[in-house]
Amino acid sequence: MPTDIEIARAATLQPITAIAQKIGIPDEALHPYGRHIAKIDHAHIRGLEARPEGKLILVTAISPTPAGEGKTTTTVGLGDALNRIGRKTVICLREPSLGPCFGQKGGAAGGGRAQVVPMEAINLHFTGDFHAITSAHSLAAALIDNHVYWGNPLGIDLRRVAFRRVLDMNDRALRTITQSLGGVANGFPREDGFDITVASEVMAVFCLARDLADLEVRLGRIVVAETRDRKPVTLADLKATGAMTVLLKDALQPNLVQTIEGSPALIHGGPFANIAHGCNSVIATRAGLRLGDYAVTEAGFGADLGAEKFFDIKCRQAGLNPSAVVIVATVRALKMHGGVAKADLGAENVAALERGFANLARHVENVRRFGAPVVVAVNHFHADTEAEHAALKALCRDRLDVEAITCRHWAEGGAGAEDLAHAVAALSDAGPAATPRLAYPDAMPLEDKIRTVARDFYGAADIQVESKAAAKLAAFEQAGHGRLPVCMAKTQYSFSTDPTLMGAPSGHVVAVRDVRLSAGAGFVVAICGEIMTMPGLPKVPAAEGIHLDAEGRIEGLF
């Protein structure tokens, strides 16, 4: 089998205008970025609002492992398969961050014969959306320090500046910095730090905004600091929102690309699910629902993170009602959750699969809490055995009363996911999508919301909130933010805060070491365990293998 980039490069791409025509977008509504990428004009997006919405399908997964699960690959394969069986489908994905591309995880354009293309452009600079978000965030950070330098009329307390800087790269050296050294001409020295762009509140606002007007209002609500008497200072107070919206104007138009098989795909926005809310933009999702009979989207990492936030944050704010949820699992990953080392995953081991099944079972139970019908997609790997797949299907049927379907889209494209497509269509067409049963009501106190997620979704006995975080939560409540949902920043590798604790641990305590207010995005972030909002590079980063060949083509990107 060729590599992902070789498969993508060998694909025959259609002109982006032809892809747009499949879903009724005229040429004049496109802003092309070359022959195979285009943005969809704001005016055309507004014109879609009167159309009825199609069926929304969410793709999520078990807790990720180094063995690989293939959630984005399955999202793409399912979209291709639905189109193959005659269901007009639009795929809605997040944009990849440069941090993982050059770090450990790689890109986020799918894999094998289930990819969105052009893969190299999508995984690298694409249409510049992340650069625009980084620039808008950086403008706000510069305006804060400039305001203080020129007399500080708002009375910002430099000890209480909460707006960190961002960069779309993994760089642990920037997590905590001292800035403005070198004398009075450079401002007032203070401690600061960087997050990765996908953890920026500007990114979250970008992905939850309904339109440009809503974007500017949300940006204005972002609390960046406090005064000495603890009054909040917002970006609206700093008169930053107009210029920030200008920087984000073009970026807020969804990006249209295609799969290898020519299915239309909207790729827009990209917050991580382990440190942010993990969903693509509301604008792109809504557009996909109005441009097709089905919209297939994904939520980052496992269902304990991405799917929970999809329902409790995105659906809560945008009023979305998924018709079905696909949970992606692999035999390899479940064996790893059952205690098998990565080097030994090639050997048949039904007993380990049965032990690791507890992880999938909890994710299925968690998704069912929201009231959406579930199907399990078993992403096939070449070393899997028939006995392992048969055992997994039996476990799903007998213990969970859920159907598990073997999928071969990585090797076969959409044809390898047609069984899954038929199952998803049957679930979706059974009746109108129900309003999700959210995990907690708006009126529940913030600390209790965190505790509810930890107990109900992570299997925890309780939470332990550090005193600093508890004081912040009380202050948020007093300031009128108590009705906001919570966004858990936690390791993606475990239901606990210990990334080495695999399977389905229970009875642990989730340590909450800090909380952050995202008033513009409309949630409170709970930072749990040792999770970092600025990742670091691994010992051998993927960047070491990425290069141009003699003909100027990119090699090593995956």
C-alpha positions in Angstrom: 0.0 0.0 0.0 1.4 3.4 -0.9 1.8 6.1 1.8 -1.0 8.6 2.5 0.7 11.3 0.7 1.5 9.1 -2.3 -2.2 8.1 -2.6 -3.3 11.7 -2.3 -0.8 12.9 -4.9 -1.9 10.1 -7.3 -5.6 11.1 -7.1 -7.3 12.9 -10.0 -8.9 15.9 -8.5 -11.9 17.6 -10.0 -12.0 21.4 -10.4 -13.4 22.9 -7.2 -16.2 24.5 -9.3 -17.4 21.0 -10.2 -17.5 20.0 -6.5 -19.4 23.1 -5.7 -22.0 22.4 -8.4 -22.8 19.0 -6.8 -24.2 20.9 -3.8 -25.7 23.8 -5.7 -23.0 26.4 -5.1 -22.6 28.7 -8.1 -19.2 29.9 -9.3 -19.8 33.5 -8.2 -20.2 32.3 -4.6 -16.6 30.9 -4.6 -13.3 32.6 -3.7 -10.8 30.1 -5.2 -7.4 29.3 -3.7 -6.0 27.7 -6.7 -7.8 25.0 -8.7 -8.9 22.7 -5.9 -9.7 24.9 -2.8 -12.2 27.6 -2.4 -13.9 29.7 0.3 -17.7 30.1 0.2 -18.9 33.7 0.2 -20.6 35.1 3.3 -23.5 36.2 1.2 -24.1 32.7 -0.1 -23.9 31.2 3.4 -26.5 33.8 4.6 -28.7 32.8 1.7 -28.8 29.2 2.9 -30.6 30.0 6.1 -34.1 29.5 4.7 -33.3 26.0 3.5 -34.4 23.0 5.6 -31.6 21.1 7.3 -30.5 17.6 6.6 -29.5 14.8 9.0 -26.5 15.4 11.2 -24.1 12.4 11.8 -21.5 12.7 14.5 -18.3 10.5 14.3 -16.4 10.0 17.6 -14.1 7.3 18.9 -12.8 5.3 21.8 -9.9 6.7 23.9 -6.9 7.1 21.4 -3.9 4.9 21.6 -0.6 4.7 19.6 -2.1 1.8 17.8 -4.4 4.1 15.9 -8.2 4.4 15.5 -8.8 6.4 12.4 -11.7 8.7 13.3 -11.1 11.3 10.5 -10.5 8.5 8.1 -13.8 6.9 9.0 -15.6 10.3 8.8 -14.3 10.7 5.2 -15.0 7.0 4.3 -18.5 7.3 5.7 -19.2 10.4 3.7 -18.0 8.8 0.5 -20.0 5.7 1.2 -23.2 7.7 1.9 -22.8 9.4 -1.5 -22.2 6.0 -3.1 -25.5 4.7 -1.9 -27.3 7.8 -3.2 -27.5 10.0 -0.1 -26.3 13.5 -0.9 -23.7 14.1 1.8 -21.3 16.9 2.8 -18.4 16.1 5.1 -17.6 18.7 7.8 -14.1 18.6 9.4 -11.7 20.6 11.5 -8.6 22.2 10.0 -5.3 20.6 11.1 -2.9 22.4 13.4 0.8 22.8 12.4 1.8 21.6 15.9 0.8 17.9 15.5 1.8 17.9 11.8 5.4 18.6 12.8 5.1 16.8 16.2 3.9 13.3 16.8 0.3 12.9 15.7 0.7 13.9 12.1 -1.9 15.6 9.9 -5.7 15.4 10.0 -6.9 14.8 6.4 -7.8 11.2 6.8 -5.7 8.3 5.5 -5.4 5.7 2.8 -8.1 5.9 0.2 -10.4 7.9 2.6 -8.7 11.3 2.5 -9.6 14.9 1.8 -7.4 16.5 -0.8 -5.1 18.3 -1.6 -3.7 16.7 1.5 -0.4 18.8 1.6 -2.2 22.1 1.4 -4.9 21.2 4.0 -2.3 20.0 6.5 0.0 23.0 6.1 -1.0 26.6 5.6 -4.3 25.8 3.8 -6.2 29.1 3.3 -4.5 30.9 6.1 -7.3 30.7 8.6 -5.1 29.7 11.5 -2.7 32.5 10.7 -5.6 34.9 10.7 -6.7 33.6 14.1 -3.2 33.8 15.5 -2.8 37.4 14.1 -6.2 38.5 15.6 -5.2 37.0 19.0 -1.8 38.6 18.8 -3.3 42.0 18.0 -5.4 41.8 21.1 -2.4 40.8 23.2 -0.4 43.8 21.8 -3.3 46.2 22.5 -3.4 45.1 26.2 0.3 45.9 26.8 0.1 49.1 24.7 -2.9 50.3 26.7 -0.9 49.9 29.9 2.2 51.5 28.4 0.3 54.7 27.4 -1.1 55.4 30.9 -3.4 52.5 31.6 -6.7 54.5 31.8 -8.7 51.3 32.4 -6.6 50.5 35.4 -5.5 47.1 34.3 -3.7 45.2 37.1 -0.7 43.6 35.4 -0.8 40.8 38.0 -4.2 39.8 36.7 -3.8 39.7 32.9 -5.5 36.5 31.9 -5.0 36.7 28.1 -2.0 34.6 27.1 -0.3 34.8 23.7 -0.6 32.0 21.1 1.4 30.3 18.4 0.3 27.5 16.1 3.3 25.3 16.9 4.3 22.9 19.8 6.9 24.9 21.8 7.2 24.1 25.5 9.8 26.8 26.0 7.1 29.4 25.6 4.7 28.0 28.2 5.9 30.5 30.8 7.9 33.6 29.9 8.9 37.0 31.2 8.2 39.8 28.8 8.9 43.5 28.3 12.5 43.3 29.5 15.2 45.8 28.4 14.1 49.1 29.8 11.2 51.5 30.0 10.8 51.8 26.2 9.6 48.2 26.1 6.9 48.5 28.6 6.3 47.0 32.1 7.9 43.6 32.7 5.5 40.9 33.7 5.1 37.1 33.6 3.2 35.8 30.6 3.0 32.7 28.5 1.9 31.1 25.2 -0.8 28.6 24.4 -1.1 26.8 21.0 -3.5 28.6 18.6 -6.1 25.8 18.8 -6.5 26.6 22.5 -7.1 30.3 21.9 -10.4 31.7 23.0 -10.4 33.5 19.6 -10.4 30.1 18.0 -13.3 29.0 20.1 -15.2 32.1 19.4 -14.5 31.7 15.6 -15.9 28.2 15.7 -19.1 29.0 17.7 -20.0 32.3 16.0 -23.1 32.3 13.8 -21.8 35.1 11.5 -19.5 38.1 11.4 -21.8 40.2 13.7 -22.0 37.5 16.3 -18.2 37.0 16.0 -17.6 40.6 16.9 -20.0 40.6 19.8 -18.4 37.4 21.2 -14.9 38.8 20.8 -16.0 41.9 22.8 -17.1 39.6 25.7 -13.6 38.1 26.1 -12.3 39.0 29.5 -8.6 39.7 29.2 -7.7 41.1 32.7 -9.0 42.6 35.9 -8.4 46.0 37.5 -7.0 46.4 41.0 -10.5 46.4 42.4 -11.2 43.1 40.5 -13.5 44.5 37.8 -13.2 42.7 34.5 -11.6 44.3 31.4 -12.9 43.0 28.1 -11.7 43.3 24.5 -14.7 45.6 23.9 -13.3 47.9 26.6 -10.0 48.0 24.7 -11.8 48.8 21.4 -10.0 45.7 19.9 -13.0 43.9 18.3 -13.4 45.9 15.1 -9.8 45.4 13.9 -9.9 41.7 15.0 -13.0 41.1 13.0 -11.4 42.7 10.0 -8.5 40.2 10.4 -11.0 37.3 10.6 -13.4 38.4 7.9 -12.2 36.2 5.1 -11.2 33.4 7.4 -14.8 33.0 8.7 -15.8 31.9 5.2 -15.9 28.1 5.2 -13.4 26.2 3.1 -14.6 23.8 0.4 -12.4 20.9 -0.8 -13.1 17.3 -1.9 -12.3 13.7 -1.0 -10.3 11.4 -3.2 -13.7 10.2 -4.5 -15.1 13.7 -5.2 -17.3 14.1 -2.2 -17.6 17.8 -1.0 -16.0 18.6 2.3 -16.1 21.7 4.4 -13.0 22.1 6.5 -13.2 25.0 8.9 -11.8 25.9 12.3 -9.9 23.5 14.5 -9.9 23.6 18.4 -8.3 20.6 20.0 -10.6 18.5 22.1 -8.2 17.8 25.0 -7.6 21.5 25.7 -10.6 23.2 23.9 -14.0 22.2 22.7 -12.9 20.0 19.7 -15.5 20.8 17.0 -15.4 22.5 13.6 -17.2 25.7 13.1 -20.9 26.1 13.6 -21.0 28.1 10.3 -19.6 25.1 8.3 -21.8 22.5 10.1 -24.9 24.6 9.4 -23.9 25.1 5.8 -23.3 21.4 5.4 -26.7 20.6 6.8 -28.4 22.9 4.3 -26.3 21.9 1.3 -26.8 18.2 1.6 -29.3 15.6 2.9 -26.7 14.4 5.3 -23.8 16.2 7.0 -21.1 14.0 8.6 -18.9 15.7 11.1 -16.4 14.6 13.8 -15.5 15.6 17.3 -11.9 15.3 18.5 -10.3 12.4 20.4 -12.5 10.0 22.4 -16.2 10.4 23.1 -15.4 11.4 26.7 -13.9 14.6 25.4 -15.0 15.5 21.9 -18.5 14.0 21.8 -19.3 15.3 25.3 -18.3 18.8 24.3 -20.1 18.5 21.0 -23.3 17.9 22.8 -22.8 20.0 26.0 -21.2 23.0 24.3 -21.8 23.0 20.5 -25.3 21.5 20.5 -26.3 23.6 23.6 -25.3 26.8 21.9 -26.2 26.1 18.3 -29.3 24.0 18.7 -28.0 21.0 16.8 -29.7 17.6 17.0 -27.6 14.7 15.7 -29.5 11.9 14.1 -26.9 9.2 14.8 -23.5 8.8 16.4 -20.7 6.6 15.0 -18.1 5.4 17.6 -14.9 4.3 15.9 -12.8 1.5 17.4 -10.1 -0.9 16.2 -9.2 -4.4 17.3 -5.6 -3.1 17.8 -6.5 -0.3 20.0 -8.9 -2.4 22.2 -6.2 -5.0 22.6 -3.9 -2.2 23.8 -6.5 -1.1 26.2 -6.5 -4.7 27.3 -2.8 -4.6 28.3 -1.0 -5.6 25.1 2.2 -3.7 24.1 2.2 -2.0 20.8 4.9 -4.4 19.5 2.7 -7.4 20.2 -0.5 -6.1 18.6 0.0 -8.2 15.4 -0.7 -11.5 17.2 -4.3 -12.7 17.7 -5.4 -12.1 21.3 -9.2 -12.3 21.9 -8.7 -12.3 25.6 -7.0 -8.9 25.6 -9.7 -7.6 23.2 -12.3 -8.7 25.7 -10.5 -6.9 28.5 -10.1 -3.7 26.4 -13.7 -3.8 25.4 -14.5 -2.0 28.7 -13.2 1.2 27.1 -15.6 1.0 24.1 -18.4 0.0 26.4 -18.1 3.1 28.5 -17.9 5.4 25.4 -21.1 3.8 24.0 -22.9 4.2 27.4 -21.7 7.9 27.5 -23.0 8.7 24.1 -26.3 7.0 24.9 -26.7 9.4 27.8 -27.4 12.1 25.3 -30.2 10.1 23.7 -28.7 9.6 20.2 -28.7 6.2 18.5 -25.2 4.6 18.2 -23.4 2.3 15.8 -19.8 1.1 16.2 -17.4 1.3 13.2 -14.6 -1.2 13.5 -11.8 0.2 11.4 -10.0 -2.8 9.8 -6.3 -3.3 10.0 -4.5 -6.0 7.9 -3.2 -8.0 10.9 -6.7 -8.3 12.4 -8.2 -11.8 12.5 -11.7 -13.1 11.8 -11.9 -14.4 15.3 -11.1 -11.0 16.8 -13.7 -9.2 14.6 -16.3 -11.9 15.4 -15.6 -11.6 19.1 -15.9 -7.8 19.0 -19.2 -7.9 17.1 -20.6 -10.5 19.6 -19.5 -8.3 22.6 -21.2 -5.3 21.1 -24.4 -7.2 20.3 -24.7 -9.2 23.6 -23.4 -6.7 26.1 -24.4 -3.4 24.6 -27.2 -4.2 22.1 -25.3 -2.1 19.5 -24.3 -3.1 16.0 -20.6 -3.3 15.2 -19.6 -3.1 11.5 -16.3 -3.9 10.0 -15.1 -1.1 7.7 -12.4 -1.2 5.1 -12.5 2.4 3.8 -8.7 2.9 4.4 -7.9 0.3 1.7 -11.0 0.4 -0.4 -12.4 4.0 -0.1 -16.1 4.5 0.2 -16.9 1.0 -1.1 -15.4 -0.4 2.1 -17.8 1.6 4.3 -21.1 1.0 2.5 -22.4 -1.4 5.2 -21.7 1.4 7.8 -23.5 3.9 5.5 -26.6 1.7 5.2 -26.7 1.3 9.0 -26.3 5.1 9.6 -29.0 5.9 7.0 -31.4 3.5 8.7 -30.8 5.0 12.1 -31.1 8.5 10.8 -34.2 7.9 8.8 -36.1 6.1 11.6 -37.6 9.4 12.7 -36.8 13.1 13.4 -33.7 13.7 15.5 -34.4 14.1 19.2 -33.2 17.1 21.1 -30.1 15.9 23.0 -30.4 15.1 26.8 -27.5 17.3 28.0 -25.3 16.2 30.8 -26.3 19.0 33.2 -28.7 22.0 33.3 -27.4 25.6 32.9 -28.4 26.4 36.5 -26.1 23.8 38.0 -23.1 25.4 39.8 -19.8 25.3 37.8 -18.1 23.0 40.3 -21.0 20.6 40.2 -20.9 20.6 36.4 -17.3 19.5 36.5 -18.1 16.9 39.1 -21.0 15.6 36.9 -18.8 15.1 33.9 -16.0 13.5 36.0 -18.4 11.0 37.7 -20.8 10.2 34.8 -18.4 10.2 31.9 -15.0 9.4 33.4 -16.1 7.0 36.1 -14.4 9.1 38.7 -15.3 8.9 42.4 -15.0 12.7 42.8 -13.0 15.8 41.8 -10.4 17.6 43.8 -10.4 21.3 43.0 -7.2 23.2 44.1 -7.8 26.2 46.2 -6.8 28.7 43.5 -9.2 27.1 41.0 -12.0 27.0 43.6 -11.6 30.7 44.3 -11.8 31.4 40.6 -15.0 29.3 40.2 -16.6 31.2 43.0 -15.6 34.5 41.4 -17.0 33.4 38.0 -20.3 32.5 39.7 -20.5 35.9 41.5 -19.7 37.7 38.2 -22.7 36.0 36.5 -21.0 33.3 34.6 -22.3 30.4 36.5 -24.8 29.3 33.8 -22.0 28.6 31.3 -21.1 25.0 30.4 -17.7 23.6 31.3 -15.0 22.5 28.9 -12.7 19.9 30.3 -9.0 20.1 29.5 -7.7 16.6 30.2 -5.5 14.0 28.8 -7.1 12.2 25.8 -5.5 8.9 26.5 -7.5 7.9 29.6 -10.8 8.4 31.4 -8.6 9.5 34.3 -6.0 12.3 34.4 -3.2 9.7 34.2 -2.4 9.1 30.5 -1.0 5.6 31.3 -4.2 4.3 32.9 -5.9 2.7 30.0 -9.1 0.7 29.7 -12.1 2.0 31.8 -10.7 2.9 35.2 -13.2 3.8 37.9 -13.0 5.3 41.4 -10.2 7.7 40.6 -10.1 11.4 41.5 -10.0 14.1 38.8 -7.7 16.8 40.0 -8.6 20.3 38.7 -5.6 22.5 39.1 -6.9 25.6 37.3 -9.9 27.1 35.6 -10.2 29.8 32.9 -13.1 31.9 31.9 -14.0 32.0 28.2 -16.8 34.4 28.3 -16.7 35.2 24.6 -16.9 31.5 23.6 -19.4 30.9 26.3 -17.8 28.2 28.6 -15.4 27.7 31.5 -12.3 25.7 30.9 -11.3 23.2 33.7 -7.6 22.3 33.5 -7.2 18.8 34.9 -4.1 16.9 35.9 -0.9 17.6 34.0 -2.5 18.7 30.6 -0.7 21.6 28.9 -2.4 24.2 26.7 0.9 24.5 24.9 2.2 21.0 23.9 5.8 20.1 23.4 7.5 18.2 20.6 8.4 14.5 21.1 12.0 13.3 21.3 11.9 12.5 17.5 9.4 15.0 16.0 7.8 14.3 12.7 9.5 17.5 11.4 12.8 15.6 11.1 11.3 13.4 8.3 9.5 16.1 6.3 11.4 17.5 3.3 11.2 18.3 -0.4 12.4 15.8 -3.0 14.5 16.7 -6.0 11.3 17.7 -7.9 10.1 20.0 -5.1 7.4 17.7 -3.8 6.7 17.3 -0.1 7.7 14.0 1.4 7.3 12.6 4.9 4.0 14.3 5.7 1.4 11.9 7.2 
